[in-house]
Amino acid sequence: MDSRALIEIEEKYGAPNYHPLDVVIERAEGVWVWDVEGKKYMDCLAAYSAVNQGHCHPRIVRAMLDQAPVLALTSRAFRNNIYPLFTKEVCELLGFDLILPMNSGAEAVETAIKTARKWGYKVKGVAENQAEIIVCSGNFHGRTTTVISFSDDDIARRNYGPYTPGFKRVPFGDAKALEDAITEHTVAFLVEPIQGEAGVVVPPEGYLKCCAEICKSKNVLFVADEIQSGLGRTGTLLACEHEGVKPDMITIGKALSGGMYPVSAVLSRQEVLGVFEHGSHGSTYGGNPLGCAVAREALKVLVEEKLPQRAAELGEYFIKKLRAIASPHIDFVRGKGLWIGLVLKESAGGARRFCNALKDHGILAKDTHEHIIRFAPPLVITREEIDWAVEQIAAVMQD
Ligand SMILES: *Cc1c(COP(=O)(O)O)cnc(C)c1O
């Protein structure tokens, strides 16, 4: 079936909650994808950083094919032989005491919220039902009812009320605002180290460190949502490392499984994730042997192929080359590692038309918030591939 026929079927039967570019992908490898007509594109979104390791990484595919026919799911009513190894390896790699596995990123964030509240009541001694969590303006933490309750994105929130109480929003990048917002009921500050969905917004230098210190002095958990910023994307394993910050709790997902399978997790100290009683939280698929086998291999690939280092080096190269493009439409370029936001001028007429033009030049990139184009290719991209991409981007931006 050709693209047009497939798009017609999708538009007829699929709920309209996304507005995808009209490219129908049927195959992928590394940084490249092919549509059903056989046209090749460079993937500069990498499934929102879920495929940092590159599409269909052979080692991760192998891990999946090896585990699937042997044991895929036990549920955690019983133990399985892969989950323990997963817990040990992820905790040791990222430097935390305990891990709680879930599936989607939003579930990991929900779990972090539940953990922080329970910690607030059981450890900090907050009065029942008074726990408060501080979040940032422009945040994106997922799509569940509670998570969209503290979003300030009208499209993500509209007509989904009533909303979950217990959240307060402060401007992203303003540590003083956080300090002022903390009360005796505050249990956690939840923040993306770099805001991805907001358009790769990098906070002022020292912001995370300052926030972490404020949290520490006020006995508030500093919770970093590293679902998109983590696992190599910004040039370090976790984005908080850029400021030498060790969060009290993190959420990870996306690249945790290299795009093969949904796996997410919350990691923290004993005193924090240790608050759960048996039966007080869970997930049927969370910690399943298939997901754990895939995640173990996905993390080994990240480390052994030195993908964070690649992101640091090549990201700097990519950003430099983008900044050198002379175009009447570009306002500025920002980013960290291979996570780049190209911000257009108001007069450019929106990012969507440029993304469509980029598609015609063989580059798939995502428009974000009207005026921003995001470039976040798989971290296995080469210097030569970046050179090629910049040529295409320059041609489109100068048109
Ligand atoms: C993608 C993302 C989520 C949600 O992950 P899903 O797997 O889509 O539920 C949460 N937080 C951040 C920072 C994200 O980028």
The ligand as a Tripos MOL2 file, in Angstrom:
@<TRIPOS>MOLECULE
LIG
   15    15     1     0     0
SMALL
NO_CHARGES

@<TRIPOS>ATOM
      1 C1          8.4110   11.9520   27.0630 C.3       1 LIG1
      2 C2          8.4830   12.5000   28.4320 C.ar      1 LIG1
      3 C3          7.6360   12.0210   29.4540 C.ar      1 LIG1
      4 C4          6.5340   11.0310   29.1990 C.3       1 LIG1
      5 O1          6.9650    9.8100   28.6870 O.3       1 LIG1
      6 P1          5.8910    8.8330   27.9850 P.3       1 LIG1
      7 O2          6.6770    7.5750   27.7660 O.co2     1 LIG1
      8 O3          5.4720    9.4950   26.7190 O.co2     1 LIG1
      9 O4          4.7710    8.6610   28.9370 O.co2     1 LIG1
     10 C5          7.8130   12.5310   30.7170 C.ar      1 LIG1
     11 N1          8.7420   13.4590   30.9770 N.ar      1 LIG1
     12 C6          9.5580   13.9510   30.0330 C.ar      1 LIG1
     13 C7         10.5890   14.9730   30.3860 C.3       1 LIG1
     14 C8          9.4410   13.5060   28.7130 C.ar      1 LIG1
     15 O5         10.2110   14.0330   27.7610 O.3       1 LIG1
@<TRIPOS>BOND
     1     1     2 1
     2     2     3 ar
     3     2    14 ar
     4     3     4 1
     5     3    10 ar
     6     4     5 1
     7     5     6 1
     8     6     7 2
     9     6     8 1
    10     6     9 1
    11    10    11 ar
    12    11    12 ar
    13    12    13 1
    14    12    14 ar
    15    14    15 1
@<TRIPOS>SUBSTRUCTURE
     1 LIG1         1 GROUP 0 **** ****
